[in-house]
Amino acid sequence: MPRDASELAHRLAREAEAVCRHYLSNGKREGRYWLVGDVHNSPGRSMFVRLQDSPKGPAGKWTDAATGEHGDLLDIIRGSLGLRDFREAAEEARRFLKLPRAEPEELVSRPARPAVPAGSQEAARRLFEISGPIEGTIVETYLQRRGILHVHHGGSLRFHPRCYYRPDEHLPTETWPAMIARVTDLDGRITGVHRTWLDPDGFDHVRLGKAPIDTPRRAMGDLLGNAVRLGVADDDVLVAGEGIETMLSLRCVLPTLPMAAALSANHLSAMALSSSLRRLYIARDADAAGDVVQAVLSQRAETAGIEAIPLLPRLGDFNEDLHVFGFDALRAAVRIQLAPQDVSRFLLLSATVE
């Protein structure tokens, strides 16, 4: 007979899907996970429960991406039924597993699990993990309507259909579909995510497809020095810029050239540079902040022995160029700004991979 929490949780894990169907009936299975709103069995997709053992962890473990909470199937039983303590949850688990009732001295309590702080690196990793591919979703539609017909994102973008958005601490939390972008360091470790909430009702030319909320773009985790990386991070040539859409626009014409979106002018100026880098293209925006970024990042690159070359858009940024002038015009404008060896290495090769 199981005598402690870990043994009881292990037995529940063998029946993970049955536990979820019984105690989290408002959720549903998707692949190897059970998705539901929270541990209290609310409708939604913020919380995921692993149904099978995998390299990422054992069956029965769950995470709520909105709150950072995590635990095992005993915590699910306790939360979904609103039980007061572990003793009650353990007795309910025994009933579910059709085990004999335990003697009082056999019920060993355990400390509460600490929640992962909202906005932390761990919360960011979990949000990215539970999000799905962008193909065939509103994310792909959003990007295509901004002129990005071929989304060469290298696995850095995902889609969450009901991503939590909290206007401020005094207003209730909302859910909107969102593009989730992975922020990584030079070693490829996820340090954060960037969320772009989208309008499920369509595209307009004021919000450009973003949700009708005050701040449709937010980042979480550790951003300083890191970036959304599109392509091989340790190559010897890199294009770095601010926005995700800006860099995806350049990837349309240079799909094999590694790129990084630092998400803001300040973060672009401070972006970490790989020791293997020998040439850095700075895809700056056409504004005063872009002037500063070019000066600061060029100086940092040259101090590190890296050749720095600015890439200048004709309008405000390269996504605007792509949307207004089209693919061929953007390719021609970028071609004359590349080093000759990179034209043959990246631009001409790109014609064979589109």
C-alpha positions as CSV (number, residue, x, y, z in Angstrom):
1,M,0.0,0.0,0.0
2,P,1.4,3.5,-0.8
3,R,2.6,5.2,2.3
4,D,3.7,8.6,1.1
5,A,2.8,11.3,-1.4
6,S,5.4,10.4,-4.0
7,E,4.3,6.8,-4.2
8,L,0.6,7.8,-4.4
9,A,1.4,10.4,-7.1
10,H,3.3,7.7,-9.0
11,R,0.4,5.4,-9.1
12,L,-1.9,8.2,-10.3
13,A,0.6,9.0,-13.0
14,R,0.1,5.5,-14.5
15,E,-3.6,6.6,-15.0
16,A,-2.9,10.2,-16.0
17,E,-5.4,10.5,-18.7
18,A,-8.1,8.8,-16.6
19,V,-7.4,11.2,-13.8
20,C,-7.6,14.2,-16.1
21,R,-10.9,13.0,-17.7
22,H,-12.4,12.6,-14.2
23,Y,-11.1,15.7,-12.3
24,L,-10.5,18.1,-15.2
25,S,-13.5,17.3,-17.3
26,N,-13.6,20.8,-18.8
27,G,-10.4,20.1,-20.7
28,K,-9.4,17.9,-23.5
29,R,-6.5,15.9,-24.8
30,E,-4.2,17.3,-27.4
31,G,-1.3,15.1,-28.4
32,R,0.6,14.1,-25.3
33,Y,-1.0,16.7,-23.0
34,W,-4.3,17.4,-21.4
35,L,-5.2,21.1,-21.7
36,V,-7.6,23.0,-19.4
37,G,-8.0,26.4,-17.9
38,D,-6.5,25.8,-14.5
39,V,-6.2,23.4,-11.6
40,H,-9.8,24.2,-10.5
41,N,-11.1,22.7,-13.8
42,S,-12.0,26.0,-15.4
43,P,-12.4,26.0,-19.2
44,G,-9.4,27.1,-21.2
45,R,-6.0,26.1,-22.4
46,S,-3.5,27.8,-20.0
47,M,-2.7,24.7,-18.0
48,F,-1.2,21.5,-19.5
49,V,-0.8,18.1,-17.9
50,R,1.8,15.6,-19.3
51,L,0.0,12.3,-20.0
52,Q,3.1,10.2,-20.8
53,D,6.7,10.0,-19.6
54,S,9.0,11.9,-21.9
55,P,12.5,13.4,-21.9
56,K,10.8,16.7,-20.7
57,G,9.5,15.0,-17.6
58,P,7.3,12.3,-16.1
59,A,3.6,11.7,-16.7
60,G,1.2,13.5,-14.4
61,K,3.2,16.7,-14.0
62,W,1.4,19.9,-14.9
63,T,2.1,23.6,-15.3
64,D,-0.2,26.6,-15.5
65,A,1.5,29.1,-17.9
66,A,-0.7,32.0,-16.7
67,T,0.3,31.7,-13.0
68,G,3.5,29.7,-13.0
69,E,2.0,27.1,-10.7
70,H,3.0,23.5,-11.2
71,G,2.5,20.2,-9.4
72,D,1.4,16.6,-9.8
73,L,-1.9,14.7,-10.0
74,L,-2.5,14.9,-6.2
75,D,-2.5,18.7,-6.5
76,I,-5.0,18.4,-9.3
77,I,-7.3,16.3,-7.2
78,R,-7.0,18.7,-4.3
79,G,-7.5,21.8,-6.5
80,S,-10.4,20.5,-8.7
81,L,-12.4,19.4,-5.7
82,G,-11.5,22.3,-3.4
83,L,-10.2,20.0,-0.7
84,R,-8.7,21.5,2.4
85,D,-5.4,19.6,2.8
86,F,-3.3,16.8,1.5
87,R,-4.9,14.2,3.8
88,E,-8.3,14.7,2.0
89,A,-6.6,14.7,-1.4
90,A,-4.8,11.4,-0.5
91,E,-8.0,9.8,0.6
92,E,-9.7,10.8,-2.6
93,A,-6.8,9.5,-4.7
94,R,-7.1,6.1,-2.9
95,R,-10.8,6.1,-3.6
96,F,-10.1,6.8,-7.3
97,L,-7.4,4.1,-7.5
98,K,-9.7,1.7,-5.5
99,L,-7.1,1.3,-2.8
100,P,-7.8,0.5,0.9
101,R,-8.2,3.5,3.2
102,A,-4.9,4.4,4.9
103,E,-4.3,4.3,8.7
104,P,-3.9,7.8,10.1
105,E,-0.2,7.5,10.8
106,E,0.4,6.5,7.1
107,L,-0.7,9.8,5.7
108,V,2.4,11.9,5.5
109,S,1.9,15.6,4.7
110,R,4.1,17.5,2.3
111,P,4.9,21.2,2.0
112,A,3.1,23.3,-0.6
113,R,4.9,23.7,-3.9
114,P,6.2,27.1,-4.6
115,A,4.7,28.9,-7.6
116,V,6.9,30.0,-10.4
117,P,6.8,33.8,-10.5
118,A,4.8,35.3,-13.3
119,G,7.1,36.8,-15.9
120,S,10.1,34.6,-15.0
121,Q,12.3,32.6,-17.4
122,E,10.6,29.4,-16.2
123,A,7.1,30.8,-16.9
124,A,8.3,31.9,-20.3
125,R,9.7,28.5,-21.1
126,R,6.4,26.8,-20.1
127,L,4.3,29.2,-22.2
128,F,6.4,28.4,-25.2
129,E,6.2,24.7,-24.5
130,I,2.4,24.6,-24.4
131,S,2.0,26.7,-27.5
132,G,1.6,25.0,-30.9
133,P,2.8,25.5,-34.5
134,I,1.8,28.6,-36.4
135,E,0.9,26.9,-39.7
136,G,-2.7,27.3,-40.6
137,T,-3.4,29.7,-37.6
138,I,-4.2,33.3,-37.2
139,V,-0.5,34.0,-36.7
140,E,0.3,32.9,-40.3
141,T,-2.7,35.0,-41.5
142,Y,-1.4,38.0,-39.6
143,L,2.1,37.8,-41.0
144,Q,0.8,37.2,-44.6
145,R,-1.4,40.3,-44.4
146,R,1.8,42.2,-43.5
147,G,3.4,41.0,-46.7
148,I,5.4,38.1,-45.1
149,L,4.2,35.3,-47.4
150,H,7.0,32.9,-46.6
151,V,7.6,32.7,-42.8
152,H,11.2,31.5,-42.3
153,H,11.2,31.5,-38.5
154,G,13.3,28.5,-37.8
155,G,11.0,27.2,-35.0
156,S,11.1,30.5,-33.0
157,L,7.4,31.3,-33.4
158,R,4.4,29.5,-31.9
159,F,0.7,30.1,-31.5
160,H,-1.4,30.1,-28.4
161,P,-5.2,30.4,-29.0
162,R,-6.1,31.8,-25.5
163,C,-3.0,33.6,-24.1
164,Y,-3.7,35.5,-20.9
165,Y,-3.6,39.3,-21.1
166,R,-3.9,41.4,-17.9
167,P,-4.6,45.1,-18.6
168,D,-3.5,46.1,-15.1
169,E,-3.8,44.8,-11.5
170,H,-7.3,46.4,-11.1
171,L,-8.9,44.9,-14.2
172,P,-9.9,41.2,-14.9
173,T,-7.6,39.0,-17.0
174,E,-8.6,38.6,-20.7
175,T,-7.6,35.9,-23.2
176,W,-6.7,36.6,-26.9
177,P,-4.9,34.5,-29.6
178,A,-1.2,35.3,-29.6
179,M,2.0,34.9,-31.5
180,I,4.6,33.6,-29.1
181,A,8.2,34.3,-30.0
182,R,11.1,32.5,-28.3
183,V,13.9,34.7,-26.8
184,T,17.2,32.8,-26.4
185,D,20.8,33.4,-25.4
186,L,23.8,32.6,-27.6
187,D,23.7,29.0,-26.4
188,G,20.1,28.6,-27.5
189,R,18.6,28.5,-24.0
190,I,15.2,30.1,-23.7
191,T,15.4,33.2,-21.5
192,G,12.0,34.7,-22.3
193,V,9.2,35.1,-24.8
194,H,7.5,37.9,-26.6
195,R,3.7,37.9,-27.0
196,T,1.8,39.6,-29.8
197,W,-1.9,39.4,-29.1
198,L,-4.0,39.2,-32.3
199,D,-7.5,40.2,-33.4
200,P,-9.5,37.1,-34.2
201,D,-12.1,39.3,-36.0
202,G,-9.8,40.3,-38.8
203,F,-7.2,42.7,-40.0
204,D,-7.5,46.5,-40.2
205,H,-4.9,49.1,-41.3
206,V,-4.8,50.9,-37.9
207,R,-3.8,48.0,-35.6
208,L,-2.4,45.9,-38.5
209,G,-4.1,42.8,-37.1
210,K,-3.1,43.2,-33.5
211,A,-5.8,42.8,-30.8
212,P,-7.7,45.9,-29.7
213,I,-6.0,46.3,-26.4
214,D,-3.7,48.9,-24.9
215,T,-0.5,47.0,-25.1
216,P,-0.8,44.2,-27.7
217,R,2.9,43.4,-27.5
218,R,4.6,42.4,-24.2
219,A,7.7,40.4,-23.3
220,M,8.5,38.3,-20.3
221,G,11.7,36.8,-18.9
222,D,15.3,37.9,-19.4
223,L,15.7,40.0,-22.5
224,L,18.9,41.9,-22.0
225,G,21.6,40.7,-24.4
226,N,19.2,38.1,-25.8
227,A,17.0,38.0,-28.9
228,V,14.4,36.1,-31.0
229,R,16.8,34.1,-33.3
230,L,15.8,33.2,-36.8
231,G,18.4,30.7,-38.1
232,V,21.7,29.3,-36.8
233,A,22.8,31.5,-33.9
234,D,26.6,30.7,-34.2
235,D,27.1,31.5,-37.8
236,D,29.8,34.0,-38.8
237,V,27.4,36.4,-40.4
238,L,24.3,37.8,-38.7
239,V,21.6,40.4,-39.4
240,A,20.3,42.1,-36.2
241,G,17.3,44.4,-35.9
242,E,14.5,45.4,-33.6
243,G,11.1,44.0,-34.5
244,I,10.1,40.4,-35.3
245,E,8.1,41.4,-38.4
246,T,11.0,43.5,-39.6
247,M,13.4,40.6,-39.5
248,L,10.9,38.1,-40.9
249,S,10.5,40.5,-43.9
250,L,14.3,40.4,-44.5
251,R,14.1,36.6,-44.1
252,C,11.7,36.5,-47.1
253,V,14.5,37.6,-49.4
254,L,17.4,36.2,-47.3
255,P,16.0,32.9,-45.9
256,T,19.3,31.3,-45.3
257,L,21.0,34.2,-43.5
258,P,20.7,34.0,-39.7
259,M,18.9,36.9,-38.1
260,A,18.0,38.2,-34.6
261,A,15.2,40.4,-33.4
262,A,16.2,42.2,-30.2
263,L,12.6,43.5,-29.8
264,S,13.5,47.2,-29.0
265,A,16.2,49.8,-29.9
266,N,17.7,49.6,-26.4
267,H,17.9,45.8,-26.4
268,L,19.4,45.9,-29.9
269,S,22.2,48.2,-28.7
270,A,23.0,45.8,-25.9
271,M,22.6,42.5,-27.8
272,A,25.3,39.9,-27.0
273,L,27.6,39.2,-30.0
274,S,28.9,35.7,-30.6
275,S,32.7,35.1,-30.6
276,S,32.3,33.4,-34.0
277,L,30.8,36.4,-35.6
278,R,32.9,38.2,-38.2
279,R,30.3,40.4,-40.0
280,L,27.2,42.0,-38.5
281,Y,24.4,43.7,-40.5
282,I,22.5,46.2,-38.5
283,A,18.9,46.3,-39.9
284,R,18.1,49.6,-38.3
285,D,14.7,51.5,-38.3
286,A,14.6,54.9,-40.1
287,D,14.2,57.0,-36.9
288,A,16.3,58.8,-34.3
289,A,16.5,55.6,-32.2
290,G,17.9,53.8,-35.3
291,D,20.7,56.4,-35.5
292,V,21.7,55.7,-31.9
293,V,21.5,51.9,-32.4
294,Q,23.7,52.1,-35.4
295,A,26.3,54.1,-33.7
296,V,26.4,52.1,-30.4
297,L,26.2,48.6,-31.9
298,S,28.7,49.5,-34.6
299,Q,31.2,50.6,-32.0
300,R,30.7,47.5,-29.9
301,A,31.1,45.3,-33.0
302,E,34.2,47.0,-34.2
303,T,35.8,46.8,-30.7
304,A,35.2,43.0,-30.8
305,G,36.8,42.8,-34.3
306,I,33.5,42.4,-36.1
307,E,32.7,44.2,-39.3
308,A,29.5,46.3,-38.9
309,I,27.4,47.2,-42.0
310,P,24.1,49.1,-41.7
311,L,21.0,48.0,-43.7
312,L,18.7,51.0,-44.3
313,P,15.0,50.7,-45.2
314,R,13.4,53.1,-47.7
315,L,10.5,53.8,-45.4
316,G,10.2,53.3,-41.6
317,D,11.4,49.7,-41.5
318,F,11.8,46.7,-43.7
319,N,8.3,45.3,-43.1
320,E,6.9,48.6,-44.4
321,D,9.2,48.3,-47.4
322,L,8.0,44.8,-48.1
323,H,4.3,45.6,-47.7
324,V,4.5,48.8,-49.8
325,F,7.0,48.0,-52.5
326,G,6.9,44.2,-52.7
327,F,9.3,41.3,-52.7
328,D,11.3,42.1,-55.8
329,A,11.9,45.7,-54.8
330,L,13.0,44.7,-51.3
331,R,15.4,42.2,-52.7
332,A,16.9,44.7,-55.0
333,A,17.3,47.3,-52.3
334,V,18.9,44.8,-49.9
335,R,21.3,43.4,-52.6
336,I,23.1,46.7,-53.1
337,Q,23.8,47.0,-49.3
338,L,25.3,43.5,-48.8
339,A,29.0,42.7,-49.0
340,P,29.7,41.0,-52.4
341,Q,30.6,37.7,-50.9
342,D,27.3,37.6,-49.0
343,V,25.3,38.3,-52.2
344,S,26.6,35.1,-53.7
345,R,26.4,33.2,-50.5
346,F,22.9,34.2,-49.3
347,L,20.9,36.3,-51.7
348,L,21.4,34.3,-54.9
349,L,21.1,31.0,-53.0
350,S,17.8,32.2,-51.5
351,A,16.2,32.0,-55.0
352,T,16.5,28.2,-54.9
353,V,14.9,27.8,-51.5
354,E,11.7,29.9,-51.8
